[in-house]
Amino acid sequence: MPRPSRARFLRELETHVDGAYSFARWLTGGSDEAEDLVHDALARA
Protein backbone atom coordinates (compact mmCIF):
# COMPACT_ATOMS: atom_id res chain seq x y z
CA MET A 1 0.00 0.00 0.00
CA PRO A 2 1.53 3.37 -0.98
CA ARG A 3 2.17 5.95 1.71
CA PRO A 4 0.06 9.10 1.52
CA SER A 5 1.91 12.32 0.88
CA ARG A 6 2.79 14.64 3.73
CA ALA A 7 0.53 17.34 2.28
CA ARG A 8 -2.41 14.96 2.23
CA PHE A 9 -1.68 13.87 5.78
CA LEU A 10 -1.64 17.50 6.96
CA ARG A 11 -4.93 18.24 5.16
CA GLU A 12 -6.54 15.25 6.85
CA LEU A 13 -5.11 16.29 10.20
CA GLU A 14 -6.54 19.80 9.85
CA THR A 15 -10.05 18.38 9.68
CA HIS A 16 -9.67 16.99 13.20
CA VAL A 17 -7.88 19.81 15.03
CA ASP A 18 -11.02 21.59 16.23
CA GLY A 19 -12.52 18.38 17.55
CA ALA A 20 -9.28 17.42 19.23
CA TYR A 21 -9.06 20.83 20.86
CA SER A 22 -12.66 20.66 22.09
CA PHE A 23 -12.06 17.21 23.55
CA ALA A 24 -8.77 18.27 25.14
CA ARG A 25 -10.45 21.31 26.64
CA TRP A 26 -13.16 19.08 28.09
CA LEU A 27 -10.50 16.76 29.52
CA THR A 28 -8.31 19.47 31.01
CA GLY A 29 -10.85 22.15 31.84
CA GLY A 30 -8.60 24.89 30.49
CA SER A 31 -7.59 26.31 27.16
CA ASP A 32 -3.84 26.56 27.85
CA GLU A 33 -3.57 22.94 28.88
CA ALA A 34 -5.76 21.89 25.96
CA GLU A 35 -3.52 23.70 23.48
CA ASP A 36 -0.46 22.00 24.95
CA LEU A 37 -2.14 18.61 24.84
CA VAL A 38 -3.23 18.97 21.21
CA HIS A 39 0.16 20.36 20.19
CA ASP A 40 1.95 17.42 21.79
CA ALA A 41 -0.42 14.92 20.19
CA LEU A 42 -0.03 16.46 16.74
CA ALA A 43 3.74 16.57 17.09
CA ARG A 44 3.71 12.81 17.69
CA ALA A 45 1.41 12.08 14.73
C-alpha positions as CSV (number, residue, x, y, z in Angstrom):
1,M,0.0,0.0,0.0
2,P,1.5,3.4,-1.0
3,R,2.2,5.9,1.7
4,P,0.1,9.1,1.5
5,S,1.9,12.3,0.9
6,R,2.8,14.6,3.7
7,A,0.5,17.3,2.3
8,R,-2.4,15.0,2.2
9,F,-1.7,13.9,5.8
10,L,-1.6,17.5,7.0
11,R,-4.9,18.2,5.2
12,E,-6.5,15.2,6.9
13,L,-5.1,16.3,10.2
14,E,-6.5,19.8,9.9
15,T,-10.1,18.4,9.7
16,H,-9.7,17.0,13.2
17,V,-7.9,19.8,15.0
18,D,-11.0,21.6,16.2
19,G,-12.5,18.4,17.6
20,A,-9.3,17.4,19.2
21,Y,-9.1,20.8,20.9
22,S,-12.7,20.7,22.1
23,F,-12.1,17.2,23.5
24,A,-8.8,18.3,25.1
25,R,-10.5,21.3,26.6
26,W,-13.2,19.1,28.1
27,L,-10.5,16.8,29.5
28,T,-8.3,19.5,31.0
29,G,-10.9,22.1,31.8
30,G,-8.6,24.9,30.5
31,S,-7.6,26.3,27.2
32,D,-3.8,26.6,27.8
33,E,-3.6,22.9,28.9
34,A,-5.8,21.9,26.0
35,E,-3.5,23.7,23.5
36,D,-0.5,22.0,25.0
37,L,-2.1,18.6,24.8
38,V,-3.2,19.0,21.2
39,H,0.2,20.4,20.2
40,D,2.0,17.4,21.8
41,A,-0.4,14.9,20.2
42,L,0.0,16.5,16.7
43,A,3.7,16.6,17.1
44,R,3.7,12.8,17.7
45,A,1.4,12.1,14.7
